[in-house]
Amino acid sequence: MKKKSLARPSNKNRMVMGKNCIREILEHAPQRLLKVFTSKQETEEPDVFVDELRAKKVPIKSVKKNELNALVE
């Protein structure tokens, strides 16, 4: 009997959700982060996490909260 091959999603289509998950990737494999979406606006108070992302040269895109929710639906 021939085994079925399970297709794996391509790396370019994978999303990681949650600040803690992203923080772990940032710490152990920052090169895997292609872009981080956030609902936090740049006019808000400074965020250490955002500073860490910038230090590792990870692109950050601020979007409206409903746009962020649409990404994961």
C-alpha positions in Angstrom: 0.0 0.0 0.0 1.4 3.4 -1.0 1.7 6.0 1.8 0.1 9.4 1.2 2.4 12.3 1.2 1.3 15.0 3.6 1.9 18.5 2.1 3.6 20.9 4.4 2.7 24.6 4.2 5.4 26.7 2.7 7.5 28.7 5.1 6.3 32.0 3.5 2.7 31.3 4.5 3.3 30.5 8.2 2.1 33.0 10.8 2.9 33.0 14.5 0.5 34.7 16.8 1.1 36.1 20.3 3.8 38.3 21.8 5.3 35.4 23.8 5.7 33.2 20.8 7.3 36.0 18.8 9.6 36.8 21.7 10.9 33.2 21.8 11.6 33.2 18.1 13.2 36.6 18.4 15.5 35.2 21.1 16.4 31.9 19.4 16.0 32.4 15.7 15.4 36.1 14.8 16.2 35.5 11.1 12.9 33.5 10.9 10.8 36.6 11.6 10.0 38.3 8.2 7.6 40.9 9.5 5.6 41.6 12.7 2.1 43.0 12.6 0.9 45.0 15.6 -2.1 47.0 16.5 0.0 49.2 18.7 0.4 52.6 17.1 3.7 54.4 17.0 2.2 57.4 19.0 1.6 55.2 22.0 4.2 54.9 24.8 7.5 53.2 24.0 7.5 49.4 24.1 10.6 47.4 25.1 9.4 44.5 22.8 9.2 46.8 19.8 12.7 48.1 20.6 14.0 44.5 20.6 12.4 43.9 17.2 13.9 47.0 15.8 17.4 46.1 17.2 17.2 42.8 15.4 16.0 44.7 12.2 12.7 42.9 12.1 10.2 45.0 10.0 7.1 46.1 12.1 3.8 47.1 10.5 1.2 48.9 12.6 -2.4 48.1 11.5 -5.8 48.7 12.9 -7.0 46.1 15.3 -9.8 44.8 12.9 -7.2 44.4 10.1 -5.0 42.4 12.5 -8.0 40.2 13.4 -8.7 39.7 9.7 -5.2 38.3 9.2 -5.9 35.3 11.5 -9.5 34.5 10.5 
